[in-house]
C-alpha cells in the first residue's frame, strides 16, 4: 500500500490549529484590567461553565492517546468488545449525574480529596491527595505523552523512534502554553474546539479507511466487508477461547464475558467518572447543579459515538493486515506492526491507518485531531494535579493564610514541575503490547478500594474514618494477592495453589465488594451500630433530576440496549 506523505499544506493546517488553540486559551482566560485571577477563577473557571462546555470538556479530557492509540490497538487485538468501556461509561455518567453530583455540588467542593476530609478526616484526605498526584504524574501524564509521541513518530516520521523524544517535548510545551496561564477556563473553553476537531477528524479517518477496505468502495459496503471478514471481532460478550490476540493471549482474560456488564467494569467506570479529579472538576465548575447534569447527559451521548472513531479503525487495520486465515504474520502485515522482538505491536493500528489512507491536505487536520485529544487531556491532568496539590496539600500544610495570588502562582509552579517529571518518565514506558489494557489493569489495583471508600462514605452513614483507612490498606493487599495468581508469577511452585486466578476485571469487583464488606463490619462494631458523626444525611429530594435529564437518559439507555442486542 502506498503511504501518503505529510506535506507542506498539512504542516500549515497543523500550525494554524496550534496557534488557534493557544490564542483562544489565552484570550478566554484573560483578566479584566485592574483585577486579579482568584483561585476559583484558576481552578474552577469562576464556576461559570454552561452544559455544552461541560459535556465537551468531559469528552476532551477523557479522549486522549489512550483511546485513539491504545483502544484502537485493543480493537485490533480484541475487537468491538473493548467498546464496552465507552458504552458502559455512558451509563456510568448518568449514575454520576443523578446520585454523585448532587452531593458534591451541595458541599461546594473544589477537589475530590475535599470530600474525604469532610466525610472522614484530614489525615485520609492527605494520603489520598498524595496518591492521586502520583497517579496523575507517573501513570496518566506519562502514558498520554508516550502514546501520543509514539503515534506522531509513526505518522510524521518513520516509526523507528527517532521523533519520540521531540514529540514528547512538543506535546508538553503545547499543553503548557495555554493551560499554565489560564487554568481551567483555558482548558474547558478550548476543549469545546478540541472535541469538535477530535470527533470530526476521527470520523474522517474511519470513513476513508472504510471506503478503501472494500473493493466496491463506499462506507456501508466497507463496514459490511469488515464485518464479514472478521465476524468474531464484533462479539461484545466474549467466551473463553473466542478471541485470541495476535500475540496469543485469550481476550477473555481482559473482558470476561458477562462480568463486563454486571461486574468489574462498573468499578472502573464509576471510579473514573465519579471520583477522578481531572474528570469531575469540570462539573464542579458548573453554573448550577442542573447545568452540570445536562452537561453529563450530553457527554453520555457523545460517548455512544466514540467507538466509531477509536475501536472500528483498529478492526479495519486488522482486516487489512491479516492473512486469509485471520492471522497477523510478517508476510501479510505491514512491517511497522512488529517490534524489535518480533511481537505484534497492536498500538500501531491507528497511526498506520492515518499514514496509509489519509491524503495530503486532510492528514494535517486528522493529526491535529489526534493532537487535540492528547493535549486536551494533558492540560486537564496538569490543572487537576495543581488543584489537588495547591488546595489539599500546600494551603493546609505550608501556607494556611495564602493569598489568592500565591495560590494561583503555586498552581502554575506545580503544573510545571509535574510536566517536567512526566517528560523524563514517558520514554521509560518503553514497549507495551496493549497500552490501554495495561493502564486500566494497573489503575485497577487501587480503584476498587477508593471506590468502596467513597460509596460507603456517601451512602452508609455508619462508615467511620478508621474503617476507611483500614479498607484502603486491605484493598491494596487483597488486590495484589489476587493479581499474583492471574499473572502466574508463582506458577509451578509449591505455593501456587494458594493464589486463585481470576480475570483482572473480576478481581476488581471482588476487591471492591470485599473492601465494602470489611469497612461495613469494622464500622458497625466501632460505632456499636450507631451512625458516624460525619455521616451524610440524604433526602429523596437530593436526587431529583429535571425532565430533560430523565428523558435524555432514557434515550441513551435505549440506544445502548439496541447496540448490545445487535452485537451480543
Buried (B, 14 or more C-beta within 10 A) or exposed (E): EEEBEBBEBBBEBBEEBBEBBBEBBBEBBEEEEEEEBBBBBBBBBBBBBBBEBBBBBBBBBBBBBBBBBBBBBBBBBBBBBBBBBBBBBBBBBBBBBBBBBBBBBEEEBBBBBBBBBBBBBBEBBBBBBBBBBEBBBBBBBBBBBBBBBBBBBBBBBEBEBEBBBBBBBBBBEBBBBBBBBBBBBBBBBBBBBBBBBBBBBBBBBBBBBBBBBBEEEEBEBBBBBBBEBBEEBBBBBBEEEBBBBBEEBBBBBBBBBEBBEEBBBBBBBBBBBBBBBBBBBBBBBBBEBBBBBBBBBBBBBBBBBBBBBBBBBBBBBBBBBBEEEBBBBEEBBBEBBBEEEEBBBBBBBBBBBBBBBBEEBBBBBBBBBBBBBBBBBBBBBBBBBBBBBBBBBBBBEEEEEBEBEBBBBBBBBBBBBBBEBBBEBBBEBEEBBBBBBBBBBBBBBBBBBBBBBBBBBBEBBBBBBBBBBBBBEBBBEBBEBBBBBBEEEBEEEEEBEEBEBBBBBBBBBBBBBBBBEBBBEBBBEBBEEEBBEBBBEBEEEEEEBEEEBEEBBEEBBEBBEEBBEEBE
